[in-house]
Amino acid sequence: MKNIFHPTDFSSEPDTAFAHALKLAWGASAQLTLFHVNEGLDELNWQEFPSVRATLAKWDLPSHEQSIDHRPHSKIDVEKILYRGTDPSASILEHLDRHPADLLVLATHQLGGRPFFHSISEPVARKSKIMTLFVPFSTDGFVSPENGTLTLQNILIPIDHDPQPPVALQAITTLMNALGCVNTSVTVLYIGDEQEMPECDSSQRTNGTWNYIVRSGDVVEEILHVEQELEADLIVMPTQGHQGFLDALRGSTTEQIVRKAHCPVLAVPAD
């Protein structure tokens, strides 16, 4: 993760998604791009962007570190972009097409399991085909905006044969290493016949405890049920986007989980 991209709407509410983007960028020493789309840029100024330096100071984290020659240099690079446009989704995708990112961190709005208003998060994640961390406004997430405290004790990874598990295991290994997780419990969930559960390459495992469980029933309902059982802090979903007519109507399995989950969801494109 060398480049993390986070669109911001300049909300006055605690920006939980920004906190997650900043924590990951700081842990991975990555570039953090903050992006805002508005048709009335003349009324805006750079001070409306979330302050990286002030937030790190509040979290008691250094914004600089020493290099081998003992000279201080920035631990993360921050780029702030004001973009004029009337269609946030199209503007974001246009920028990402020219400047690809390794991870998107997007806030989502939920109400009764459905988007609170027309969401830009799902189409941006689906069309960009970039690994995306969805952070619902209705949750605290696993990074506190107030003090940067990390609460990532339980991770749930639903798997299937298609897409295959390695893509999700590689992604969670990268994320856990960036955040310095050591005592995290990772639960791999398969919904179907136990004899048909896909093999998970043990070489992909990182620090923490790994558990494997099998359930039967409706895929979306069982994933959400296990999420509640485990009190999961994060769900990691390998995804292939829309696969057919019904997916186009009701959303892919990953999109349905994003709309209803009580914790952040990391969507990992299979390709």
Residue, then its C-alpha position, 0 to 999 in steps of 0.5 A: m500500500k503505497n498510495i491511499f485515496h480518500p474522498t472527503d465531503f468536508s463534513s462537520e461530523p467526526d470523520t471516521a473514514f479519514a481516521h482509518a485512511l490516516k492510520l493506514a497511511w501512517g502505518a504503511s508510510a504511504q502517500l495519502t491523497l485527500f480528494h474533494v469534488n464541488e462545483g463551487l470551488d470559489e467558496l472553498n479553501w484548503q483549510e476545510f480539508p481534515s488536518v493530518r498534522a493536527t490529527l497525528a499530534k492529537w493521537d500523539l503520533p509523529s508526522h516525521e521520522q529519522s532516516i538512516d543519516h538521522r535527518p528528519h523526513s516526512k513519514i507520510d506524503v499528503e496530497k490535497i486535491l480540490y476538483r471542480g465537478t457536478d458528478p462526484s463518482a465520475s470525477i473520482l473515477e477520472h482522477l483514479d484512471r490517471h493516478p491509480a491508488d492501492l487502497l480506497v477508503l470510502a465512507t458509506h451512509q446506511l439506513g435500514g440496510r439500504p443507502f441513506f441517499h444516492s451513494i458514490s461509494e459502491p459505483v466508485a469501488r466497482k468501476s475502479k476495481i481497486m481494493t476498498l475499505f468501506v467505513p459506515f457512518s453508523t459505526d465507530g470502526f476500528v480506528s478512533p477519530e479522537n485518539g487513533t486507538l486501534t480496535l481490531q480484535n476480530i476479523l471475518i473473512p467469508i470465502d468461496h471457490d470463485p473468487q478464490p481465497p488467496v486474494a483476501l488472505q494477501a490483502i488482510t496480511t498487508l493490512m495487519n502488517a501495516l497496522g502492527c496487529v499481533n493478537t488479532s483473531v481471524t475467522v475464515l467462514y465458508i457457507g456450504d458443504e464442509q467437504e467442499m470448503p476451499e483450501c486456504d494456503s497456510s503461507q498466507r497467514t500472518n500474526g494472530t489466531w486463525n479459525y475456520i468455520v462452516r455454515s449453511g443457509d443464505v450467504v448474506e444472512e449467514i455472513l451477517h449472523v456470524e459478524q454479530e456472533l463474533e462482534a467482528d471489527l472488520i469483514v474482508m470480502p473477495t469480490q468480482g462485482h456484478q455477475g448477472f441480472l439479479d446482482a445488477l438489481r440487488g447488488s453483489t454479495t459484497e455490496q449487500i454486506v456493505r449496506k447491512a454490516h455493523c463494521p467496516v468492510l474491506a472489498v478485495p477485487a479478484d483481478 
